[in-house]
Amino acid sequence: MDKQRLLGLLESFQGKKLLVLGDMVADEYWFGEPTGRISREAPIPILRERSQQTKPGGATNPGYNARTLGAGVFLAGVVGDDVSGRALAGMLSSEGVDVSGLVVDPRRPTYTKIRVVAGSTQEMPQQVARIDRFEDGDLDATVTRQVIDHACKLIPQVDALLISDYENGVISQEIVEACLPAAISNGKLVCVDSHGDLFRFKGATVATPNQPEAEATLHRTFHNVHDLEQGGLELVRGMQARGLLVTRGSEGMSAFEANGAIHHLPVSNMFEVRDVTGAGDTVAATFTLALLAGATMLEAAQLGNVAAGLVVRKVGAATTTREELARAIDQSLD
């Protein structure tokens, strides 16, 4: 890696404009301290409540990551008319994220992931339960039209569109067929981070699936590096994309280019992992901004790799900053 080149790319993140379209999720954390007592109602520990937090999850997480990296961020999606939706929108707005594209649907709750976390100040916090509140059916036709209208209005104002598809019902074929061509015709970079079929997004610039998601699109397992390389190039061709970045957990990540070039990157941090939640969102945001800044596919992957190594050291769907990234690049290349 060329340290000065990567540091220069980081500086160019500032002021880039990104629209994130997708499934908006509120990540709620309920923190409790063990009391040492067992409930009389069931063989479970009793926790004394310490605090609660709402953090950006789902499609709001790559948006929040891009914001902390210096970009201007706009969101397009759906929240419910509820406490979780208002808390999520308020938190994002306070951080400078434009939430005017969030459609409030009173007929479905904000998708909320409630994580119960146990631990004292002397112990590593551990999740002991998770409760999801959601409705993952198709959006109402009126709501779908509102999301499309908001997104298509914002697309000309931004530099890139990031489609974050958690398969929670927002990224329907109707929305894809309206918004993806609009972004392409406006000459915008399009990054797709989808838990579902990647071939739904033909014509996107790049995609950032994890390996199981890439395998699911091709309906086969990658048993070795040869399988991975064949599959990665097949996905790039099938999507008619410029490139693909496959994240592979402890095995790092692999970038594939339309010209046939393949780059394998080892994981940047194997020894200080606390929580991998949302690391893929960090990669998607960093990768997209790096490409906007003029990075090659390899350089963008390198920056995404370093960013992922930083956020897995933090609890929850975390973010990083350009300053943290710059220090990590300095340390890794000394």
ABEGO torsion letter per residue (X at the ends): XBAAAAAAAAAAABGBBBBBBEBBBBBBBBBBBBAGBBBAABBBBBBBBABBBBBBBEAAAAAAAAAAAGBBBBBBEBBBBBAAAAAAAAAAAAAGBBAAABBBBAABBBBBBBBBBBEBAABBBBBABBBBBBBABBBBAAAAAAAAAAAAAAAAABABBBBBBAGAGABBAAAAAAAAAAAAAAGBBBBBBBABBAAAABGBABBBBBAAAAAAAAGBBBABAAAAAAAAAAAAAAAGBABBBBBAEAAEBBBBBAAGBBBBBBBABAAABABABGAAAAAAAAAAAAAAAGBBAAAAAAAAAAAAAAAAABBEBBBBBAAAAAAAAAAAAX
